[in-house]
Amino acid sequence: MLRHVREIFGAERSPIFVFGFIVLFWTMADSVGQYIAPLMIQNQGFSNTVIGFILGFSSIAGAFFDFWAGKIFKNTDFRRIFLVMFALCSIYPLLLWSANTITLFLFAMAIWGVYFDLYGFGTFDFIGRYSNKDTHASNFGIAQMFRALGQLLAPLIVGFVIVEGIDWRSFGLYWLFLLIAFAFLLVLFLMYHKRSPQKEVIKPRRRHFFIELRLWRKMGWHMMPILFVTFYLWSIDAFFWTLSPLYPGAVGLPAQFGGFMLAAFVFPVLIVGWFVGSLTKRFGKKRTAIVSLLAGSAVLSFFTLAPNPFLGLLVVLLASFFTSVALPSINSWFTGYIYDVPALEGETEGLADLAQNTAYIFGPFFAGVLADVVGIASAFTILGLVGFLAAAVLLFLTPNKIFIPVKKSEI
């Protein structure tokens, strides 16, 4: 254990912690925007149904962006990606502040979806190309930990700011967090000013649309088990962020219970980042991810049987400990494949982001349908049962090695 702690805090690991602070403050800015967006839409008199459609459009825009991102970012690295991301982030609150029609809100959500995808592309590029392959899982775990901390802190802080309604202070808070994140980004740029990637990537541009489409289909078919696990993990996230705020009202609990439920869901991410690298080295990335999803889903399936709300929180906490191990494990598999086949970096990152965007399109929709049909508590139980059955099948059917036959003419 002591050796593992030294590995994490060693001098070689300092860049990932600088990157972690970028993630922390960028996430706090993004979470402020995510928190106030539905309130801004509601203030214009739109219904909850329209609010859900507008918010979901960000993932639809992100899904379309995924396909073209493989072409756009073939000859770039994390520096340019993050600069574009921060530029779009600075525009987003201006659009949100001035929006008063569905069209303007949809445009703001499209910007949100694109810059969130850029965060994913930049993270994959930085960790995949500028860190040792053996540390990929740990680095993703650390980044995930800082992101979870931001998701915990931002709603608490902005909640005190908007007590009397949304005004310039909410947007000032957004830009403050964004400015701090950008300052840390400049520090990271200075650290890597003269440093080369662990593995240099030379990626020729692909010129034909149908070649790109055929390559996506081929890669997606062979990566299907990994992409499904990615999709389901983000679907779980979408379920919790959609239903947790509604759960207290459905069962007669104080409104603050929804916050406690989200806290129980997010908190394990702060812990697992410290040891997930050791698990993947011992058991393998794919197996660690699938078994973690299996265990977490099994625990979550007991949610509706919890005799009181506090045991329900315990079920959420324990289930999240397992599923929080799965996500950095599966992300490290993607970066490992990018490391081995760098010419397919754009397509690999695009497929991973496509799985996430698809989850955020369908996850909230199915969460709402299940909540209306069987109730919120039972919706979580069904989510766990489906995840358990799917993970059990994948555990036996997923091959130890995933080989994707790609011709030179397709690269």
Buried (B, 14 or more C-beta within 10 A) or exposed (E): EEEEEEBBEEEEBEBBBBBBBBBBBBBBBBBBBBBBBBEBBBEBEBEEEBBBBBBBBBBBBBBBBBBEBBBBBBEBBBBBBBBBBBEBBBEBBEBBBEBEEBEBBBBBBBBBBBBBBBBBBBBBBBBBBBBEBEBBBBBBBBBBBBBBBBBBBBBEBBEEBBEEEBEEBBBEBBBBBBEBBBEBBEEBEEBBEEEEBEBEBEBEEBEEEEBBEEBBEBBBEBBBBBBBBBBBBBBBBBBBBBBBBBBBEEEEBEEEBBBBBBBBBBBBBBBBBBBBBBBBEEBBBBBBBBBBBBBBBBBBBBBBEBEEBEEBBBBBBBBBBBBBBBBBBBBBBBBBBBBEBBBBBBBBBBBBBBBBBBBBBBBBBBBBEBBEEEBBBBBBBBBBBBBBEBBBBBBEEBEEEBEBEBEEEBB
